[in-house]
Amino acid sequence: MTAKLLVVDDEPRTAELTALLLRRAGYSVEVASSGTEALERIRTGSPDLMLLDYEMPDMEAPEVLDSLRSGGARIPFPVIILTGARHSPADQVIGLERGATDFVVKGTDRQVVLARVHSALRERAGSLTSITRGRLHVDASRGEARLGDRVLKLERRPLLMLQLLANRSGEVVSRAELLEKVWGSSYKGFEHSLEQAVHQVRRELKEPAWIETVRGIGYRFVVQP
Amino acid sequence: MATGSSSSPEPRAELAQALHRLRSTLARMRAELEVAEGDGGAPVDRLLSDMREALEALGNVESTALGVVRVLVVDDDERLGELTARGLRRLGYDAESSLAMRTLRPREVVVFDLSVAPSLDEPSRAALRLSRPIVLTGASDPSSRAVAEDLDASDYLIKPVDNEVLAAAIKRRKAEGQP
């Protein structure tokens, strides 16, 4: 299926050129010329990925991201920010912790832009894949998890977390990555929520040892159920 | 806060040189276009190559003047390397990933996965050593440590590494200044 991308830029020629590049790479592309228009379009149908200009007259990228996340919801698709301004890491102005997946500096080689779009779409697919591993079956998109015949009663985030860990069985998944992929932000304030989710999953599985805590780093799914 | 510009020995000279290169390249492009305007048909390949050069020069100016910190993540696992680079971009770094060593940009910090070490040729090994890389490894055994020491590593981190821990290592490396 062709991925549907939304390009947001207030400068019509820039938007058109970005859209052209992506269409030539086989994506289906829509264009919005302001933050407000982007939010309207998203309300009528969610894209698979959004490329968002940082500097726009009506609202800057962080405001668009904040609107999308209002109510603490996770932005359900990856967002790549396009920016003309360069910063030092000390500036902390980029606002990427507010839910953007990646960022690209304007004037970057088109192959690199395409690679980043591809990578963001792939990562999204990776964490959304349902999984069956022995007796365990998790399909977060349908909101269901089973161990053998037993239905696991899990809320959305613990469910997504279990799916992600089980997909990467044997590998340590860092707290930062879990926060980013499940909570949509690596904001430290969600750490408590992450611990609660782990607790809930262990309790529902009734196999607390299946999810191993790797001190100071993250968690690992260690079993072949 | 250490930045690229403060750790560079001659930021002003470097800035002047990068701006000079930028102006020459833009001037060449203008001349190319002016000639093409008369003859009809623009030399697209030459203009594109000039444009790449101009943007590279502009990148050098930004890096010197604004303290943009450039990072190259070298990892034989494309997906993991790109995840690390992306995590650093989200923290405000100008980070790229690569499967192999490449020519470094001025003041670029290298994050080097030890799994790539066996495939290094002599010139890349020398360039890597000179950059005093931050070495990532999956193992804490003495032999990995020896390889890291041989590469004159500025830091040695065991995977998986939290992005903020990596960012702290990059800051330490920048604070040391140029090799």
Interface residues (C-beta under 8 A of the other chain):
Chain A: R86 H87 S88 P89 A90 D91 Q92 I94 L96 E97 A100 T101 D102 F103 V105 G107 D109 V112 A115 R116 S119 R122 E123 V172 V173 S174 R175 A176 E177 S186 I217 G218
Chain B: M1 T3 G4 R52 L55 L58 E62 S63 L66 G67 V68 V69 R79 E82 L83 R86 G87 R89 R90 L91 G92 Y93 D94 E96 P160 D162 N163 E164 A167 K171
